[in-house]
Amino acid sequence: MALLTSADKALWRLALPMIFSNITVPLLGLVDTAVIGHLDSPIYLGGVAIGATATSFLFMLLLFLRMSTTGLTAQAYGAKDPLRLARALVQPLILAFGAGALIVLLRTPLIDLALHIVGGSDAVLEQARRFLEIRWLSAPASLANLVLLGWLLGVQYARAPVILLVVGNLLNIVLDLWLVMGLHMNVRGAALATAIAEYGTLLIGLWMVWRVLAMRGITLALLKTAWRGNMRKLLALIATSCCVRSCCSCALAH
């Protein structure tokens, strides 16, 4: 008797990419930390560690962008509805770019708040500030990548998270070695490497999405009109996701 049925295999084909997609942001921070750890002062490592943790916390708060996109996309994909499929991509992308732009514009007070909460020595916090001032410039790309991952998972392109994870981290490693070790940019080099890697991943993700759109017969003209649809369903899913995450956090706290 087989250990896994066909339904089990299908479930794992979708579950494993979701697991990979959840570790994308923390893994980018881990790469930065590993490279910075080879420098001569622990201050740099402390700054990057704080910056990577703050970044993971902020961006993971917006993980609902990926989860809600996956749900809406899967429904549209199952119904074979091109307009709903286009809407499930365009509307969350608008929210992602809007939230990302807001983070970029407000990053100074947000960084002040984050560093105030974390605390620590002035020297380490100064390095963390230098890291975050550059790292959070990639917020629009980071949040858009969550949407693209969610959409690709919704159309059952299960290899997408693995491809984007590998490409993004390879690019980050190469840039880290060049900017940090080669050009001696220290924490700013680590932040810049990760920011460039996020935008590079975004370009690859958009190319993958465009291929799927072409196969589904979704034209650019349809994408241009997709944003006009009713956003109540998306906002309801976002609200539900936020409530679930809040309840889980409260349960873990108690």
C-alpha positions as CSV (number, residue, x, y, z in Angstrom):
1,M,0.0,0.0,0.0
2,A,1.4,3.4,-1.0
3,L,2.3,5.8,1.8
4,L,1.0,8.8,-0.1
5,T,-2.1,8.9,-2.1
6,S,-2.4,11.1,-5.2
7,A,-4.3,13.7,-3.1
8,D,-1.5,13.7,-0.6
9,K,1.1,14.2,-3.3
10,A,-0.9,17.1,-4.8
11,L,-1.2,18.7,-1.3
12,W,2.5,18.5,-0.7
13,R,3.2,19.9,-4.2
14,L,1.4,23.1,-3.0
15,A,2.4,23.0,0.6
16,L,6.2,22.8,0.2
17,P,6.4,25.9,-2.1
18,M,4.3,27.9,0.5
19,I,6.8,26.8,3.2
20,F,9.7,28.0,1.0
21,S,7.9,31.3,0.3
22,N,7.5,32.0,4.0
23,I,11.3,31.9,4.6
24,T,12.3,34.2,1.7
25,V,12.6,37.5,3.8
26,P,14.3,35.9,6.8
27,L,16.7,34.0,4.6
28,L,17.8,37.2,2.9
29,G,18.6,38.7,6.3
30,L,20.5,35.5,7.2
31,V,22.7,35.9,4.1
32,D,23.5,39.5,5.1
33,T,24.4,38.4,8.7
34,A,26.6,35.6,7.5
35,V,28.7,37.9,5.3
36,I,28.9,40.8,7.8
37,G,30.0,38.3,10.4
38,H,33.4,38.1,8.7
39,L,34.2,41.8,9.3
40,D,36.5,42.8,12.1
41,S,34.0,44.4,14.4
42,P,30.9,42.9,16.1
43,I,29.2,46.2,15.9
44,Y,28.5,45.6,12.2
45,L,27.0,42.2,12.9
46,G,24.8,43.6,15.7
47,G,23.5,46.3,13.4
48,V,22.7,43.9,10.6
49,A,21.1,41.5,13.0
50,I,18.8,44.2,14.4
51,G,18.0,45.5,10.9
52,A,17.2,42.1,9.5
53,T,15.0,41.3,12.5
54,A,13.1,44.6,12.2
55,T,12.7,44.0,8.4
56,S,11.4,40.5,8.8
57,F,8.9,41.7,11.5
58,L,7.6,44.6,9.3
59,F,7.3,42.7,6.1
60,M,5.8,39.6,7.7
61,L,3.1,41.7,9.2
62,L,2.0,42.3,5.6
63,L,2.1,38.6,4.7
64,F,-1.7,38.8,4.2
65,L,-0.9,40.2,0.8
66,R,0.3,36.8,-0.3
67,M,-2.3,34.7,1.5
68,S,-5.3,36.7,0.2
69,T,-3.9,36.8,-3.3
70,T,-3.5,33.0,-3.3
71,G,-7.1,32.5,-2.2
72,L,-8.6,34.9,-4.8
73,T,-6.4,33.6,-7.6
74,A,-7.2,29.9,-6.9
75,Q,-10.9,30.7,-7.0
76,A,-10.5,32.5,-10.4
77,Y,-8.2,29.8,-11.7
78,G,-10.7,27.1,-10.8
79,A,-13.6,29.0,-12.4
80,K,-11.5,29.7,-15.5
81,D,-12.4,33.4,-15.3
82,P,-9.7,35.5,-17.0
83,L,-11.1,38.8,-15.7
84,R,-11.1,37.6,-12.1
85,L,-7.7,36.1,-12.6
86,A,-6.3,39.5,-13.8
87,R,-8.1,41.3,-11.0
88,A,-6.6,38.9,-8.4
89,L,-3.2,40.1,-9.6
90,V,-3.6,43.8,-10.3
91,Q,-5.6,44.8,-7.2
92,P,-3.2,43.3,-4.6
93,L,-0.2,44.6,-6.6
94,I,-1.7,48.1,-6.3
95,L,-2.0,47.7,-2.5
96,A,1.6,46.2,-2.3
97,F,3.2,49.1,-4.2
98,G,1.1,51.6,-2.2
99,A,2.1,50.1,1.1
100,G,5.7,49.8,0.0
101,A,5.8,53.5,-1.1
102,L,4.3,54.5,2.3
103,I,7.1,52.6,4.1
104,V,9.7,54.3,2.0
105,L,8.3,57.8,2.6
106,L,7.8,57.1,6.4
107,R,10.9,55.0,6.9
108,T,12.7,57.6,9.1
109,P,10.0,57.7,11.9
110,L,9.5,53.9,11.5
111,I,13.2,53.3,11.9
112,D,13.2,55.6,15.0
113,L,10.3,53.6,16.5
114,A,11.9,50.2,15.7
115,L,15.2,51.1,17.2
116,H,13.6,52.7,20.3
117,I,11.7,49.4,20.9
118,V,14.8,47.2,20.4
119,G,17.3,49.3,22.3
120,G,21.0,48.6,22.6
121,S,24.3,50.4,22.4
122,D,24.4,53.6,20.4
123,A,27.1,52.2,18.1
124,V,25.1,49.1,17.2
125,L,21.9,51.1,16.7
126,E,23.7,53.5,14.4
127,Q,24.8,50.6,12.2
128,A,21.2,49.3,12.3
129,R,19.9,52.7,11.2
130,R,22.4,52.8,8.2
131,F,21.2,49.3,7.2
132,L,17.5,50.0,7.4
133,E,17.7,53.4,5.6
134,I,18.8,51.5,2.5
135,R,17.1,48.1,3.1
136,W,13.6,49.6,3.4
137,L,14.0,51.3,0.0
138,S,13.1,47.8,-1.3
139,A,9.7,47.7,0.4
140,P,7.7,48.1,-2.8
141,A,9.6,45.2,-4.4
142,S,9.5,43.0,-1.3
143,L,5.7,43.4,-0.9
144,A,5.1,43.1,-4.6
145,N,7.1,39.8,-4.5
146,L,4.6,38.5,-1.9
147,V,1.8,39.2,-4.3
148,L,3.5,37.6,-7.2
149,L,4.3,34.5,-5.1
150,G,0.7,34.3,-4.0
151,W,-0.6,34.6,-7.5
152,L,1.7,32.0,-9.0
153,L,0.8,29.6,-6.2
154,G,-2.9,30.3,-6.9
155,V,-2.4,29.2,-10.6
156,Q,-0.6,26.1,-9.3
157,Y,2.8,27.2,-10.6
158,A,4.4,25.3,-7.7
159,R,8.0,25.7,-8.8
160,A,7.8,29.5,-8.7
161,P,8.7,30.1,-5.0
162,V,11.7,27.7,-5.3
163,I,13.0,29.5,-8.4
164,L,12.5,33.0,-7.0
165,L,14.1,31.9,-3.7
166,V,17.2,30.5,-5.4
167,V,17.6,33.4,-7.8
168,G,17.1,36.1,-5.1
169,N,19.5,34.5,-2.7
170,L,22.2,33.8,-5.3
171,L,22.0,37.4,-6.4
172,N,22.1,38.6,-2.8
173,I,25.2,36.4,-2.0
174,V,27.1,37.6,-5.1
175,L,26.3,41.3,-4.4
176,D,27.1,40.9,-0.7
177,L,30.5,39.5,-1.4
178,W,31.2,42.3,-3.9
179,L,29.8,45.3,-2.0
180,V,30.8,44.2,1.6
181,M,34.0,42.3,1.1
182,G,35.2,43.9,-2.2
183,L,34.1,47.5,-1.9
184,H,34.2,47.6,1.9
185,M,30.7,49.2,2.2
186,N,30.0,47.3,5.4
187,V,26.4,47.4,6.5
188,R,25.3,49.7,3.7
189,G,26.7,47.2,1.2
190,A,24.7,44.4,2.8
191,A,21.5,46.5,2.7
192,L,22.1,47.6,-0.9
193,A,22.8,44.0,-2.0
194,T,19.5,42.8,-0.5
195,A,17.6,45.7,-1.9
196,I,18.9,45.1,-5.4
197,A,18.2,41.3,-5.0
198,E,14.6,42.1,-4.1
199,Y,14.1,44.2,-7.3
200,G,15.9,41.6,-9.3
201,T,13.6,38.9,-7.9
202,L,10.6,41.2,-8.8
203,L,11.7,41.4,-12.4
204,I,12.0,37.6,-12.6
205,G,8.6,37.2,-10.9
206,L,7.0,39.6,-13.3
207,W,8.4,37.7,-16.3
208,M,7.0,34.4,-14.9
209,V,3.6,36.0,-14.3
210,W,3.6,37.4,-17.8
211,R,4.2,33.9,-19.2
212,V,1.3,32.5,-17.3
213,L,-0.9,35.4,-18.4
214,A,0.0,34.8,-22.0
215,M,-0.9,31.1,-21.7
216,R,-4.2,32.0,-20.2
217,G,-5.0,34.5,-22.9
218,I,-5.0,37.5,-20.6
219,T,-4.0,40.6,-22.5
220,L,-2.5,43.9,-21.4
221,A,-5.8,45.6,-22.2
222,L,-7.6,43.4,-19.8
223,L,-4.9,44.0,-17.1
224,K,-5.4,47.8,-17.5
225,T,-9.1,47.5,-16.7
226,A,-8.8,44.8,-13.9
227,W,-8.2,47.3,-11.1
228,R,-11.7,48.7,-11.5
229,G,-13.4,45.6,-10.0
230,N,-14.9,45.4,-6.6
231,M,-12.2,45.3,-4.0
232,R,-14.5,44.3,-1.1
233,K,-13.7,40.6,-1.4
234,L,-9.9,41.4,-1.2
235,L,-10.3,43.7,1.7
236,A,-12.5,41.2,3.5
237,L,-9.9,38.5,3.1
238,I,-7.2,40.9,4.3
239,A,-9.3,41.7,7.4
240,T,-9.9,38.0,8.1
241,S,-6.2,37.2,7.7
242,C,-5.3,40.1,10.1
243,C,-7.8,38.8,12.7
244,V,-6.5,35.2,12.4
245,R,-2.9,36.4,12.9
246,S,-3.9,38.5,15.8
247,C,-5.7,35.6,17.5
248,C,-2.8,33.3,16.9
249,S,-0.4,35.9,18.4
250,C,-2.6,36.3,21.5
251,A,-2.9,32.5,21.9
252,L,0.9,32.1,21.7
253,A,1.3,35.0,24.2
254,H,-0.9,33.2,26.7
